């Protein structure tokens, strides 16, 4: 059941990151989910490093750091995807 939640969180964070990042990111949905999951882990790590403890209510700081992590990872992942697959948005390929 933990993997199902990780996939759902990865999907939600990945899609939120794609909305925040300017322009269109041509990465596939499966990669969006994986990058969102990595961003979630990165945000959790940052929250732990900052000493943010779990709260009884909604942990807004941890969630904000997860979104920031997802934005960073999706932006980097998009650039790497374009470098590997080529820039098909403008009809040319990256060498």
Steps between C-alpha positions, in 0.01 A plus 500: 500500500794733561604471135151601387519815713851572372373477141200723573715759677755485215225555244347795686834668574628439147189654346511798738866552408416488127236770555743723693788467251455742208446346158412145407697205628483215246595230749271195513261436789704211640805725526290776657393255771856382566636855513214605729588211733865606502395860570290378790796315650720807446241721674471258792878493532515882498225519764685253723827690451323821604361331811137510391323239711173337407200691629155387608339705226599570141877522468510802266877557516575139403246515214643829372850351504371195312352724230825697476694174474265374229534824301879475512509131408239530221680801350831314498333181377334688214834643385662157520208341312535757222877445486455125464187490282554821300300821490193405299312816593685706240559231238870463576708250690754578767836350412 
